[in-house]
Amino acid sequence: MLIDITGVILIPGNQGKDCPGNGEDETIECCCDECDYMLCCLDTEYPDHCATCSERDCPRNGEVDQK
């Protein structure tokens, strides 16, 4: 599990749509400005990074087909 310094659980990938810290929930402060995993949320970067991800706590690790 990836946790921000504010205690928010981070879910990289899927263009940031699934991440509670993406700024869409008004009760949770946006974590994107300081997120180490932000590149994983960008459409152009996500597939390549996810395919070679070594972050064992990432909830998406291994979900992309390894071709």
URHU-V464354 format. One line per field, one symbol per residue. ss: DSSP state (h for helix, s for strand, l for the rest). phi: phi as a letter, one per 40 degrees, with the letter a starting at -180 (. if undefined). burial: # if it has 24 or more other ideal C-beta (glycine too) atoms within 12 Angstrom, else .. A space follows every 50 residues. Layout:
ss=???
phi=???
burial=???
This chain:
ss=lsslllllsslllhhhlllllllllllllllhhhlllhhhhlhhhhhhhh hllllllllllllllll
phi=.cbcccgcccbcgffgccccccgccccbccbccbccbddcccdcbdcccc cbcbccccccdgccdcc
burial=.#.#...#.####..#..####........##..#.##.##....#..## ..#....###.......
